[in-house]
Amino acid sequence: MGVKMIVLKAFRPGGSGSAEVRPGSLFVASTEAQAKLWRAIGFCEDAPEEPEPQPRPELPKRTYTYARKVMDPDKPAESVLEKTEPTSDNPPKRKYQRRDLKAED
């Protein structure tokens, strides 16, 4: 069982070929002698015995309700838009304009 430590400065515990250990991360020294070395150099300090439990954030309360709308099969569906026949007073609306294109000489 190793000695748990918290890293103060970034270092590579196994030499230049090993992965870098970042500050603030947890590091486990394999022996007490290795732990004393990292403390003496100033790379690590002892980790607290038990980490403080983090309180779980409370989820926001729901502020909406959902009522399922069921259609009655006997009742016909209501039409939202009523169709009107185009007349001279009420011409149909076009989504685009028509124009004659002529090549100018």
Helices and strands as residue ranges (DSSP letters): E 3-7, E 26-29, H 32-41, E 44-46
